[in-house]
Amino acid sequence: MRKRELVKILEKENFVSLEQLARKLTVSTRTIREDIKSINQESSSFNINRSKTRGYYLVIEDME
């Protein structure tokens, strides 16, 4: 459920910092990093990437 919420946040907002994600989901930044790693390993249709200056963002894979 939390992982789904994390993806929904990233769908709505272009870039979100680690701290903002942790605050919105009321968990630690470590938990967010672990969730992102898990989501990226489980999903083939999208990926969560990180920009050093702007934060995390969602990349939808092209299904062609």
Contact map, one row per residue, 1 for C-alpha under 8 A:
1111100000000000000000000000000000000000000000000000000000000000
1111110000000000000000001000000000000000000000000000000000000000
1111111000000000000000000000000000110010000000000000000000000000
1111111100000000000000000000000000000000000000000000000000000000
1111111110000000000000001000000000000000000000000000000000000000
0111111111000000000010001000000000000000000000000000000000000000
0011111111100000000000000000000000000000000000000000000001000000
0001111111110000000000000000000000000000000000000000000000000000
0000111111111000000000000000000000000000000000000000000000000000
0000011111111111000000000000000000000000000000000000000111000000
0000001111111100000000000000000000000000000000000000000001000000
0000000111111100000000000000000000000000000000000000000000000000
0000000011111111000000000000000000000000000000000000000010000000
0000000001111111000000000000000000000000000000000000000011000000
0000000001001111100000000000000000000000000000000000011110000000
0000000001001111110110000000000000000000000000000000011110000000
0000000000000011111110000000000000000000000000000000011100000000
0000000000000001111111000000100110000000000000000000001100000000
0000000000000000111111100000100000000000000000000000000000000000
0000000000000001111111110000000000000000000000000000000000000000
0000010000000001111111111000100100000000000000000000000000000000
0000000000000000011111111111101100000000000000000000000000000000
0000000000000000001111111111000000000000000000000000000000000000
0000000000000000000111111100000000000000000000000000000000000000
0100110000000000000011111110000000000000000000000000000000000000
0000000000000000000001111111000000000000000000000000000000000000
0000000000000000000001101111101100000000000000000000000000000000
0000000000000000000001100111111100000000000000000000000000000000
0000000000000000011011000011111110000000000000000000000000000000
0000000000000000000000000001111111000000000000000000000000000000
0000000000000000000001000011111111100000000000000000000000000000
0000000000000000010011000011111111110000000000000000000000000000
0000000000000000010000000000111111111000000000000000000000000000
0000000000000000000000000000011111111100000000000000000000000000
0010000000000000000000000000001111111110000000000000000000000000
0010000000000000000000000000000111111111000000010000000000000000
0000000000000000000000000000000011111111100000000000000000000000
0000000000000000000000000000000001111111110000000000000000000000
0010000000000000000000000000000000111111111000110000000000000000
0000000000000000000000000000000000011111111101110000000000000000
0000000000000000000000000000000000001111111100000000000000000000
0000000000000000000000000000000000000111111100000000000000000000
0000000000000000000000000000000000000011111111100000000000000000
0000000000000000000000000000000000000001111111100000000000001000
0000000000000000000000000000000000000000001111100000000000011110
0000000000000000000000000000000000000001001111110000000001111000
0000000000000000000000000000000000000011001111111000000001111000
0000000000000000000000000000000000010011000001111100000111100000
0000000000000000000000000000000000000000000000111110000111100000
0000000000000000000000000000000000000000000000011111011110000000
0000000000000000000000000000000000000000000000001111111110000000
0000000000000000000000000000000000000000000000000111111000000000
0000000000000000000000000000000000000000000000000011111000000000
0000000000000011100000000000000000000000000000000111111100000000
0000000000000011110000000000000000000000000000000111111110000000
0000000001000011110000000000000000000000000000011110011111000000
0000000001001111000000000000000000000000000000011110001111100000
0000001001100100000000000000000000000000000001111000000111110000
0000000000000000000000000000000000000000000001111000000011111000
0000000000000000000000000000000000000000000011100000000001111100
0000000000000000000000000000000000000000000111100000000000111110
0000000000000000000000000000000000000000000010000000000000011111
0000000000000000000000000000000000000000000010000000000000001111
0000000000000000000000000000000000000000000000000000000000000111
